[in-house]
C-alpha cells in the first residue's frame, strides 16, 4: 500500500538498520558516490554510517528517481510528513499470510546472514552499531546447517 515499503525492506535486510534509523534517514545523508548512508539518529545516540552496495544500492538509486520533492525523508509516508510505514509492513505480512514476524526481525536476519557470510563478531558490532559483543550474539543466529559446515570444514582440515 506504500511504494516506499519495498526499498525500506531491502535497506533493512542489506544493512541491518533499525526501523527508526531508516525512517529518519534523509536524502542529504545518502551518498551514492561513496555508496553509504549516515544515520544521524540512532538508538544508542551515536551517528553511524552503513554501506549501500549491490541490490540495495540499485534499489535505492531507483527509489531516488521517483522520490518526493516536497519531503527530504528517504522513506516518507504517503503524505510526506513522517513515517507510518509499519502499517504498510504489517498489511503486507497479513496479505502474505506471514505471522509472528516483526520489522525488527529483518535486523536479526541481516545479522545472521552477515555472520554466515564470514563477518567477525567485532565487524558485526560495527555494522549493526552495537556497543557490546553480547548484543551481537543476541542478534546473529547461525543456522544448524551453517554451524555443521563450519565443524565439517575444521574437521577436514585437521584429519585429512
Order of alpha helices (4+ residues) and beta strands (2+ residues): alpha-alpha-beta-beta-beta-alpha-alpha-alpha-alpha-alpha-alpha
